[in-house]
Amino acid sequence: MILVTGGLGMIGAHTARALVDLGREVVVTTHRRTEVPSFLADRVIVEPLDVTDRDAFLALGGRHDISDIVHLAGTIPDEDPVGYFRTDTTGLLNALDAARTWGVRRFAVASSLGVYIGRTEVPWHEELALPTAELPHLIIAFKKAVEPLTTHSLARSGVQPVVLRIGTIWGPLVDPESPLFHIPPYINAVRRGEEPRPLHADDGGDCCYAPDAGRAIALLMTAQTLRHDTYNVSSGRPFTNCDFADALEAITPGLRLNLLPGRQNGPGNDPYRDTTRLTHDTGFAPNFDVAAAVADYVAWRAENPR
């Protein structure tokens, strides 16, 4: 059985779905969310858990035969950065403690594309040395710290660490007004019949549709062998705002979206990640291009609140 912490969040839920589709039994933990997405109903075991409670975390091992862990649980920073770091570090250390105590096969943990900030090469790949650079957000700072904490904690334990450098993920269950990615608010403004804020046509970069991201993580957890401890998780394809606008116009009769010409910051390339390592070790290829993702998401939102 595979444990997915934060398994009712966007990435966690799609990971759990993909694991079940691959024939695995899955238990997901949730702390604040109670609504199980329709695509997981009656397909997974749901365990309420505050991952900062070590005893409660370890007690899961007495109720379930857990073979692997995907640790995706996390919080959103507030005005207290120390409190944020303390909470999420405690949750991570408890998950690592559980992995060692239970002797699981693999322990996957969410890192971020933000660890590459400061590298000018395009695309970003896993063999790049991570630079010392000013980071724009506390979440990225924590994710960058997650990597050595995980690999060193599991060294010589027999548990294989799998660091997931996850890109910009969007799709079913994303916050419709997400402050982290401009496309969901843009699409939802169009759905409401509003004029979305103008975007520059050629701006873009790295993103991945949530069902594809979940399947990539599931494939990493179920592959017979993995040659590496760190993997980029994304589509491996750059996108532009024009791609999304064209996809919206294609499924919305009479819609004409006005985009600003070029790039907001002038000529250049937006970064995206190389997924050759992921593809080589798991056979992953995205099922959704931008057009298919937009059509699927609009259909989903017609029936669901987020």
C-alpha positions in Angstrom: 0.0 0.0 0.0 1.3 3.4 -0.9 0.8 6.4 1.5 0.2 9.8 0.0 0.3 12.6 2.5 -1.7 15.7 1.5 -3.6 13.3 -0.7 -6.7 15.4 -1.1 -4.8 18.4 -2.4 -4.5 18.9 -6.2 -1.2 17.1 -6.8 -1.8 14.5 -4.1 -5.3 13.6 -5.4 -4.1 13.2 -8.9 -1.1 11.1 -7.7 -3.5 8.9 -5.8 -5.8 8.5 -8.8 -2.9 7.5 -11.0 -1.6 5.0 -8.5 -5.0 3.4 -8.2 -5.3 3.3 -12.0 -2.0 1.4 -11.9 -3.6 -1.2 -9.6 -2.0 0.0 -6.3 -3.8 0.3 -3.0 -3.6 3.8 -1.7 -4.1 5.5 1.7 -4.2 9.3 1.7 -3.9 11.6 4.6 -5.7 14.9 5.0 -5.6 17.6 7.7 -8.1 20.3 6.8 -9.8 19.2 3.7 -12.7 16.7 4.0 -14.3 16.6 0.6 -13.0 13.6 -1.4 -12.8 14.4 -5.2 -15.3 12.4 -7.3 -12.5 10.6 -9.1 -11.3 9.2 -5.8 -14.6 8.3 -4.2 -14.6 4.8 -2.8 -11.2 4.2 -4.4 -8.8 5.2 -1.6 -8.6 5.0 2.2 -8.7 8.4 3.8 -6.9 9.0 7.1 -7.2 12.3 9.0 -3.7 13.3 10.1 -1.8 16.2 11.3 1.7 15.3 10.0 3.3 17.3 12.8 2.0 14.7 15.3 4.7 12.1 15.3 2.9 9.5 17.3 -0.2 9.8 15.1 1.9 9.5 12.0 3.8 6.4 13.2 0.5 4.9 14.3 -0.6 4.7 10.6 1.9 1.8 10.2 0.0 -0.2 12.7 -3.2 0.1 10.6 -1.8 -0.2 7.1 1.0 -2.2 5.5 2.7 0.8 3.9 5.3 0.0 1.3 6.1 3.5 -0.1 5.5 7.1 0.9 4.8 10.2 -1.2 5.1 13.2 1.0 3.1 16.1 -0.4 1.5 17.6 2.7 2.4 21.2 3.3 1.1 24.5 4.5 0.9 28.1 3.2 3.1 30.7 4.8 1.6 33.5 6.8 3.2 36.5 8.5 5.4 34.1 10.6 8.1 32.6 8.5 9.7 30.8 11.4 6.3 29.2 12.2 5.9 28.1 8.6 9.4 26.5 8.5 8.9 24.8 11.8 5.5 23.3 10.8 6.6 22.0 7.4 10.0 20.8 8.7 8.4 18.9 11.5 6.0 17.2 9.1 8.9 16.3 6.8 11.0 14.8 9.6 8.0 12.8 10.9 7.5 11.4 7.4 11.2 10.5 7.1 11.0 8.9 10.6 8.1 6.8 9.5 9.9 5.8 6.3 12.9 4.5 8.2 10.8 2.9 11.0 8.5 1.1 8.5 11.4 0.2 6.2 9.5 1.4 3.1 11.0 0.9 -0.4 10.8 4.5 -1.7 10.2 7.9 -0.1 9.2 10.6 -2.6 9.1 14.3 -1.5 8.0 17.5 -3.3 10.7 19.9 -4.2 10.2 22.7 -6.8 11.3 24.1 -10.1 12.3 27.1 -8.1 15.5 25.4 -7.0 16.9 26.2 -10.4 16.4 30.0 -10.0 19.7 31.6 -10.9 20.6 29.2 -13.7 20.4 30.8 -17.2 20.6 27.6 -19.2 17.4 26.4 -21.0 16.1 23.9 -20.4 16.8 23.2 -16.7 18.0 19.6 -16.1 18.8 17.7 -12.9 22.5 17.7 -13.3 22.8 21.4 -13.0 24.4 22.6 -9.8 21.9 24.5 -7.7 23.0 28.1 -7.4 23.0 30.4 -4.4 20.4 32.9 -5.3 17.7 35.2 -3.8 14.5 33.2 -3.8 11.1 34.9 -4.4 9.0 32.9 -1.9 9.3 31.1 1.4 7.8 27.9 -0.2 10.7 27.7 -2.7 13.2 28.3 0.1 11.8 25.4 2.1 11.6 23.1 -1.0 15.3 23.8 -1.7 16.1 22.8 1.9 13.9 19.6 1.6 16.3 18.0 -0.9 19.4 17.6 1.4 17.3 17.0 4.4 15.7 14.0 2.7 18.7 12.5 1.0 20.9 12.7 4.1 18.1 11.4 6.4 17.7 8.3 4.3 21.3 7.6 3.6 22.3 4.0 4.4 18.7 3.3 5.5 17.7 1.1 2.6 14.9 3.6 1.7 15.4 5.2 -1.8 14.7 8.9 -1.8 12.9 10.3 -4.8 13.1 14.1 -5.0 10.3 15.5 -7.1 11.3 18.8 -8.7 7.7 19.7 -9.5 6.9 22.4 -12.0 3.9 24.7 -12.2 0.9 22.3 -11.9 -2.7 23.3 -12.7 -6.0 21.5 -13.5 -8.9 20.0 -11.6 -8.7 21.1 -7.9 -6.4 24.1 -8.5 -7.5 27.3 -6.8 -9.5 29.1 -9.5 -8.0 32.4 -8.4 -4.5 31.0 -7.9 -1.9 33.7 -7.0 0.9 31.3 -8.1 -0.1 30.7 -11.7 -2.0 33.2 -13.9 -3.7 30.8 -16.2 -6.5 29.4 -13.9 -7.7 32.9 -13.0 -7.5 33.9 -16.7 -9.6 30.9 -17.8 -12.1 31.3 -15.0 -12.6 35.0 -15.9 -13.4 34.0 -19.5 -15.8 31.3 -18.1 -17.7 34.0 -16.2 -18.0 36.2 -19.3 -15.5 38.7 -17.9 -12.7 40.4 -19.8 -9.5 38.8 -18.4 -6.5 41.0 -17.6 -4.4 41.3 -20.7 -1.4 39.0 -21.1 1.7 39.2 -23.3 1.3 36.7 -26.1 4.8 35.3 -26.0 5.3 35.0 -22.2 5.2 31.5 -20.9 7.4 28.8 -19.6 7.0 25.5 -17.8 3.7 24.0 -16.7 2.0 20.6 -16.5 -1.6 19.5 -16.3 -2.4 17.9 -13.0 -3.4 14.4 -14.3 -0.1 14.2 -16.1 1.9 15.3 -13.1 0.1 12.8 -10.9 0.8 10.0 -13.4 4.5 11.0 -13.6 4.8 10.7 -9.8 2.9 7.4 -9.8 5.2 6.0 -12.4 8.2 7.0 -10.4 6.8 5.2 -7.4 5.9 2.0 -9.2 8.9 1.6 -11.6 10.9 -1.5 -10.9 14.1 0.4 -10.7 15.1 4.1 -10.7 18.6 5.1 -11.7 18.5 8.5 -9.9 17.3 10.1 -6.7 16.1 13.4 -8.4 13.6 13.9 -11.2 12.0 16.9 -12.9 8.2 16.4 -12.9 6.6 18.4 -15.7 5.5 18.2 -19.3 9.0 18.9 -20.6 7.5 21.4 -23.0 7.4 25.2 -22.9 4.1 27.0 -23.3 3.0 30.6 -24.2 0.1 32.6 -23.2 -0.9 32.6 -26.9 -1.2 28.8 -26.7 -3.8 29.1 -23.9 -5.7 31.9 -25.6 -5.9 29.9 -28.8 -7.2 26.8 -26.9 -9.9 28.9 -25.2 -11.0 30.4 -28.4 -11.2 27.0 -30.1 -13.8 25.7 -27.6 -15.7 29.0 -27.1 -17.8 30.1 -30.1 -17.3 33.8 -30.9 -14.6 34.4 -28.3 -11.7 36.7 -29.3 -9.1 37.4 -26.8 -6.8 40.4 -27.0 -3.2 39.7 -26.1 -0.4 42.2 -25.8 2.3 41.7 -28.4 5.6 40.0 -27.5 7.1 39.5 -24.1 6.6 41.7 -21.1 10.3 41.9 -20.3 11.6 42.0 -23.9 13.3 39.3 -25.9 14.5 36.1 -24.2 13.6 32.6 -23.3 11.3 31.5 -20.5 12.8 28.6 -18.5 11.3 25.1 -18.6 12.6 21.7 -17.4 14.1 18.8 -19.3 12.2 15.6 -18.5 14.5 13.1 -20.3 15.5 11.4 -17.1 11.8 10.9 -16.1 10.9 9.6 -19.5 13.9 7.2 -19.7 13.3 5.6 -16.3 9.5 5.4 -16.4 8.3 5.8 -20.0 6.3 8.9 -19.1 5.0 11.1 -21.8 2.3 13.7 -21.2 -1.3 12.9 -22.3 -2.4 16.5 -22.4 -1.1 19.3 -24.6 -2.4 22.8 -23.9 -5.5 22.4 -26.1 -6.5 19.1 -24.5 -5.8 20.4 -21.0 -7.9 23.6 -21.4 -10.8 21.7 -22.9 -10.7 19.1 -20.0 -10.4 21.8 -17.3 -13.3 23.9 -18.7 -15.4 20.7 -18.7 -14.4 19.9 -15.2 -15.2 23.4 -13.9 -18.6 23.3 -15.4 -19.5 20.6 -12.8 -17.1 21.3 -9.9 -16.4 24.3 -7.6 -12.6 24.1 -8.1 
